[in-house]
Amino acid sequence: MEWFAALATLTVLEIVLGIDNIIFITLLTRHVSGNEGKKLRRSGLALALVFRLIMLMGFSFLMGLNQVLVEVDGQSYSIRDSILMLGGVFLLAKSTMELHKKVNNPYHLKDETEETAIPKTDRHSWILAQIVLIDFIFSVDSILTAIGLSNELWLMITAVVLSMAVMAWLAEPIQKFVTTHPGMQILAMAFLMLIGFMLMLEGFHHELPKGYLYFALSFSLTVELLRQRWERKSDSSV
């Protein structure tokens, strides 16, 4: 039964590490409604699965990411460190821009310059390109963690496939929930900003336990859910 315990542990860990990926995809596709939004989300998760499987197969490639790229003041930085730094900057910039748009356009009024100037196919391609980029960044950490916990390739592949199936199942409910609750959108953007900052720190070899990150998310989520419950009760009592 050892293999089953290892598989369960790896699967749960991959699901937890994939939460930030789901949140990012949800925010990117929240303005795309109907089947087009579903296709984009499924395409994003399918790409995430492909990236993870390729990286598992290319173990030597992953190890190559840890080779020293440059040294600054006696501190060495690898390709992986550079990927984490650039990924952190991208997440910070993207979440800050989304938060700025949300705060300045709280009622989702159409931005004519954005809606009319860019054809729909180009917008969808740009969304998918961003999903591909962030999939790659999140895949690096996810797969390195899996490799650190198990030496069995079939076990890691099974855990990754199972976790992606669970995330695909969760994507739609999360999308609906985030879309119908503006407060959750702001919370998700703030969470992505925090992830971006932590990725940058990790790239500079200042790693913080991810437990702090998920505790902050859980605490903030609980507070937001309590606030929504209080609002519903206040409205019903009026």
C-alpha positions as CSV (number, residue, x, y, z in Angstrom):
1,M,0.0,0.0,0.0
2,E,3.0,2.3,0.1
3,W,2.6,3.2,-3.6
4,F,-1.1,4.1,-2.9
5,A,-0.1,6.5,-0.1
6,A,2.6,8.0,-2.3
7,L,0.2,8.5,-5.1
8,A,-2.5,10.1,-2.9
9,T,0.1,12.4,-1.4
10,L,1.5,13.4,-4.7
11,T,-2.0,14.0,-6.2
12,V,-3.1,16.2,-3.4
13,L,0.1,18.1,-3.5
14,E,-0.2,18.7,-7.3
15,I,-3.8,19.9,-6.8
16,V,-2.7,22.4,-4.1
17,L,0.2,23.6,-6.3
18,G,-2.2,23.9,-9.2
19,I,-4.7,26.2,-7.4
20,D,-2.8,29.4,-8.5
21,N,-2.9,28.1,-12.1
22,I,-6.7,27.7,-11.9
23,I,-7.1,31.2,-10.4
24,F,-4.9,32.8,-13.1
25,I,-6.8,31.0,-16.0
26,T,-10.1,31.9,-14.3
27,L,-9.2,35.6,-14.2
28,L,-8.0,35.7,-17.8
29,T,-11.1,34.0,-19.1
30,R,-13.7,35.7,-16.9
31,H,-14.8,38.1,-19.7
32,V,-15.2,35.3,-22.3
33,S,-18.7,33.8,-21.9
34,G,-20.3,30.6,-23.0
35,N,-18.6,27.8,-24.8
36,E,-15.7,30.0,-25.9
37,G,-14.7,30.5,-22.3
38,K,-15.0,26.8,-21.6
39,K,-12.8,26.0,-24.6
40,L,-10.2,28.5,-23.4
41,R,-10.1,27.1,-19.9
42,R,-10.0,23.5,-21.1
43,S,-7.2,24.4,-23.5
44,G,-5.3,26.1,-20.8
45,L,-5.6,23.1,-18.4
46,A,-4.7,20.7,-21.3
47,L,-1.6,22.7,-22.0
48,A,-0.7,22.6,-18.4
49,L,-1.0,18.8,-18.4
50,V,1.2,18.6,-21.6
51,F,3.9,20.8,-20.1
52,R,4.0,18.7,-16.9
53,L,4.2,15.4,-18.8
54,I,6.9,16.7,-21.1
55,M,8.9,17.9,-18.1
56,L,8.5,14.6,-16.4
57,M,9.8,12.8,-19.5
58,G,12.7,15.3,-19.8
59,F,14.2,14.8,-16.4
60,S,17.7,15.8,-17.7
61,F,16.2,19.1,-19.1
62,L,14.8,19.9,-15.6
63,M,18.2,19.2,-14.0
64,G,19.8,21.5,-16.6
65,L,17.6,24.3,-15.4
66,N,19.6,24.3,-12.1
67,Q,22.9,24.8,-13.8
68,V,24.6,28.1,-13.0
69,L,23.8,30.8,-15.5
70,V,25.4,33.9,-14.0
71,E,27.1,34.9,-10.7
72,V,26.5,38.3,-9.1
73,D,28.4,39.3,-5.9
74,G,29.3,35.7,-5.2
75,Q,25.7,34.6,-5.6
76,S,25.0,32.1,-8.4
77,Y,21.7,32.2,-10.4
78,S,20.4,29.4,-12.6
79,I,18.0,29.3,-15.6
80,R,15.3,28.2,-13.1
81,D,15.9,31.2,-11.0
82,S,15.6,33.5,-14.0
83,I,12.3,31.8,-15.0
84,L,11.0,32.3,-11.5
85,M,12.0,36.0,-11.5
86,L,10.5,36.7,-14.9
87,G,7.4,34.8,-14.0
88,G,7.1,36.7,-10.8
89,V,7.4,40.0,-12.6
90,F,4.8,38.9,-15.2
91,L,2.3,37.9,-12.5
92,L,2.8,41.1,-10.6
93,A,2.4,43.2,-13.7
94,K,-0.6,41.3,-15.0
95,S,-2.5,41.1,-11.6
96,T,-1.8,44.8,-11.0
97,M,-3.2,45.7,-14.4
98,E,-6.3,43.6,-13.9
99,L,-6.8,45.0,-10.4
100,H,-6.5,48.6,-11.8
101,K,-9.1,47.8,-14.4
102,K,-11.4,46.2,-11.9
103,V,-11.2,49.1,-9.4
104,N,-11.6,51.8,-12.1
105,N,-14.4,49.9,-13.9
106,P,-16.3,48.2,-11.0
107,Y,-19.6,47.5,-13.0
108,H,-17.9,45.8,-15.9
109,L,-18.8,48.6,-18.4
110,K,-17.4,47.8,-21.8
111,D,-14.1,49.4,-22.6
112,E,-14.7,50.3,-26.2
113,T,-11.0,50.7,-27.1
114,E,-10.3,47.2,-25.8
115,E,-13.5,45.6,-27.2
116,T,-13.5,47.1,-30.7
117,A,-9.8,47.6,-31.5
118,I,-8.8,43.9,-31.0
119,P,-10.6,41.2,-33.0
120,K,-12.0,38.4,-30.9
121,T,-9.7,35.7,-32.4
122,D,-6.6,37.9,-31.6
123,R,-7.9,38.4,-28.0
124,H,-8.4,34.7,-27.5
125,S,-4.9,34.0,-29.0
126,W,-3.4,36.5,-26.6
127,I,-5.2,35.0,-23.6
128,L,-4.0,31.5,-24.7
129,A,-0.4,32.8,-25.0
130,Q,-0.5,34.1,-21.5
131,I,-1.9,30.8,-20.2
132,V,0.9,29.0,-22.0
133,L,3.5,31.2,-20.4
134,I,2.2,30.9,-16.9
135,D,1.6,27.1,-17.4
136,F,5.3,26.7,-18.1
137,I,6.4,28.8,-15.0
138,F,4.0,26.9,-12.6
139,S,5.0,23.5,-14.2
140,V,8.7,24.0,-13.3
141,D,8.0,24.2,-9.5
142,S,5.2,21.6,-9.6
143,I,7.3,18.9,-11.3
144,L,10.5,19.6,-9.4
145,T,8.4,19.1,-6.2
146,A,7.0,15.8,-7.6
147,I,10.5,14.6,-8.5
148,G,11.7,15.4,-5.0
149,L,9.0,13.2,-3.4
150,S,9.1,10.1,-5.7
151,N,11.6,8.3,-8.0
152,E,8.8,6.3,-9.8
153,L,8.0,7.9,-13.1
154,W,4.7,6.1,-13.5
155,L,3.6,7.3,-10.1
156,M,4.4,10.9,-10.9
157,I,2.6,10.7,-14.3
158,T,-0.5,9.2,-12.7
159,A,-0.5,11.8,-9.9
160,V,-0.2,14.7,-12.5
161,V,-3.0,13.3,-14.7
162,L,-5.3,12.7,-11.7
163,S,-4.6,16.2,-10.3
164,M,-5.3,17.8,-13.7
165,A,-8.6,15.9,-14.0
166,V,-9.7,17.2,-10.6
167,M,-8.6,20.8,-11.6
168,A,-10.6,20.5,-14.8
169,W,-13.6,19.5,-12.8
170,L,-13.1,22.4,-10.4
171,A,-12.5,25.0,-13.1
172,E,-16.1,25.6,-14.1
173,P,-17.5,26.0,-10.5
174,I,-14.6,28.3,-9.6
175,Q,-15.2,30.3,-12.7
176,K,-18.9,30.8,-12.0
177,F,-18.3,31.6,-8.3
178,V,-15.5,34.2,-9.1
179,T,-17.5,35.8,-11.9
180,T,-20.7,36.3,-9.8
181,H,-18.7,37.6,-6.7
182,P,-16.7,40.8,-7.5
183,G,-15.0,40.6,-4.1
184,M,-13.6,37.2,-5.0
185,Q,-12.1,38.6,-8.2
186,I,-10.2,41.3,-6.2
187,L,-9.1,38.7,-3.7
188,A,-7.9,36.4,-6.5
189,M,-5.9,39.3,-8.1
190,A,-4.3,40.1,-4.7
191,F,-3.5,36.4,-4.3
192,L,-1.7,36.4,-7.7
193,M,0.2,39.5,-6.8
194,L,1.4,37.6,-3.6
195,I,2.4,34.6,-5.7
196,G,4.3,36.8,-8.1
197,F,6.2,38.4,-5.2
198,M,7.0,35.0,-3.8
199,L,8.2,33.7,-7.1
200,M,10.6,36.7,-7.3
201,L,11.9,36.0,-3.8
202,E,12.4,32.4,-4.7
203,G,14.4,33.4,-7.8
204,F,16.6,35.4,-5.5
205,H,17.1,32.4,-3.2
206,H,14.8,33.8,-0.5
207,E,12.3,31.0,-0.3
208,L,9.3,31.3,2.0
209,P,7.2,28.3,3.1
210,K,4.2,28.0,0.8
211,G,2.1,27.1,3.8
212,Y,2.1,30.8,4.7
213,L,0.8,31.6,1.3
214,Y,-2.1,29.1,1.5
215,F,-2.9,30.1,5.0
216,A,-3.2,33.8,3.9
217,L,-5.5,32.7,1.1
218,S,-7.6,30.5,3.3
219,F,-7.9,33.2,5.9
220,S,-8.8,35.9,3.4
221,L,-11.3,33.6,1.7
222,T,-13.0,32.8,5.0
223,V,-13.3,36.6,5.8
224,E,-14.8,37.3,2.4
225,L,-17.3,34.4,2.7
226,L,-18.4,35.7,6.1
227,R,-18.8,39.2,4.7
228,Q,-21.0,37.9,1.9
229,R,-23.1,35.9,4.4
230,W,-23.5,39.0,6.6
231,E,-24.6,41.0,3.5
232,R,-27.2,38.4,2.5
233,K,-28.6,38.4,6.0
234,S,-28.7,42.2,6.2
235,D,-30.5,42.4,2.9
236,S,-33.1,39.8,3.9
237,S,-33.8,41.5,7.2
238,V,-34.5,44.9,5.6
